[in-house]
Amino acid sequence: MPLTRDFRVTIRERLERDSGFREALLEEGVQCLLAGEFDVGKSILRDYVNATIGFQELSGLTAKSPKSLMRMLSPNGNPKARNLFDIISCLQQREGLHLKVQAFR
């Protein structure tokens, strides 16, 4: 059965109105990266950027071209750790959020 509505549109609208959802999506993207689910984490971060800040604004904050940022977070992208952490840092600052790593067994 086909979806009656584009999933990305639904997510974008929810991200616009629900700060808790935005924070949870950003956290989930970083959690996936830390868990070794690199492709999933990049995909989540790409969706987050597309639905919130946009690659043009992120470009101004990171001093990287929008195309380069899009490539980094694409399925075939392989960003350097420094670039990835710069992106995450900018997204945290813009969201007014501080993600913290916590160890547990």
C-alpha positions as CSV (number, residue, x, y, z in Angstrom):
1,M,0.0,0.0,0.0
2,P,1.5,3.3,-1.0
3,L,2.0,6.1,1.5
4,T,-0.4,8.9,1.1
5,R,2.1,11.4,2.3
6,D,5.9,11.9,1.7
7,F,7.7,10.6,4.8
8,R,10.3,13.4,4.6
9,V,7.6,16.1,4.6
10,T,6.0,14.6,7.7
11,I,9.4,14.5,9.5
12,R,10.3,18.0,8.4
13,E,7.0,19.4,9.7
14,R,7.4,17.6,13.0
15,L,11.0,18.9,13.4
16,E,9.8,22.4,12.8
17,R,7.2,22.3,15.6
18,D,8.7,19.9,18.1
19,S,12.0,20.8,19.7
20,G,12.1,17.6,21.7
21,F,11.8,15.6,18.5
22,R,14.7,17.7,17.0
23,E,16.9,17.0,20.0
24,A,16.0,13.3,19.9
25,L,16.8,13.0,16.2
26,L,20.2,14.7,16.6
27,E,21.0,12.5,19.6
28,E,20.0,9.4,17.7
29,G,22.3,10.3,14.8
30,V,25.3,10.7,17.1
31,Q,24.4,7.6,19.0
32,C,24.4,5.6,15.7
33,L,27.8,7.0,14.8
34,L,29.2,6.0,18.2
35,A,27.7,2.5,17.9
36,G,29.4,1.9,14.6
37,E,26.3,2.4,12.5
38,F,28.0,5.0,10.4
39,D,25.7,4.9,7.4
40,V,22.6,5.2,9.5
41,G,24.1,8.0,11.6
42,K,25.1,10.0,8.5
43,S,21.7,9.5,7.0
44,I,20.0,10.7,10.2
45,L,22.2,13.8,10.4
46,R,21.6,14.5,6.7
47,D,17.8,14.4,7.2
48,Y,18.2,16.6,10.3
49,V,20.2,19.2,8.4
50,N,17.8,19.2,5.5
51,A,14.8,19.6,7.7
52,T,16.3,22.2,10.1
53,I,19.3,24.4,9.4
54,G,19.9,23.5,5.7
55,F,23.2,22.9,4.1
56,Q,23.6,26.6,3.0
57,E,23.5,27.9,6.6
58,L,25.6,25.0,7.9
59,S,28.2,25.9,5.2
60,G,28.5,29.4,6.7
61,L,29.1,27.9,10.2
62,T,31.6,25.3,9.2
63,A,33.5,27.2,6.4
64,K,32.8,24.2,4.1
65,S,30.9,24.3,0.8
66,P,27.3,23.1,0.9
67,K,28.2,20.5,-1.7
68,S,31.1,19.2,0.3
69,L,28.9,18.9,3.4
70,M,26.2,17.1,1.4
71,R,28.8,14.7,0.1
72,M,30.2,14.0,3.6
73,L,26.8,13.0,4.8
74,S,25.8,11.0,1.6
75,P,25.7,7.2,1.6
76,N,29.1,7.1,-0.1
77,G,30.6,10.0,1.9
78,N,33.6,9.4,4.1
79,P,34.1,12.5,6.2
80,K,37.2,13.1,8.3
81,A,36.5,12.9,12.0
82,R,37.3,16.6,12.4
83,N,34.8,17.6,9.8
84,L,32.1,15.3,11.3
85,F,32.7,16.7,14.8
86,D,32.6,20.2,13.4
87,I,29.2,19.5,11.9
88,I,27.9,17.9,15.1
89,S,29.3,20.9,17.2
90,C,27.5,23.4,14.9
91,L,24.2,21.5,15.1
92,Q,24.4,21.3,18.9
93,Q,25.1,25.0,19.2
94,R,22.3,26.0,16.8
95,E,19.9,23.7,18.7
96,G,21.1,25.0,22.1
97,L,21.9,21.5,23.1
98,H,25.0,19.8,24.6
99,L,25.2,16.1,23.9
100,K,27.2,14.1,26.5
101,V,28.7,10.7,26.2
102,Q,27.9,8.4,29.1
103,A,29.6,5.0,29.6
104,F,27.5,2.1,30.9
105,R,27.7,-1.7,30.9
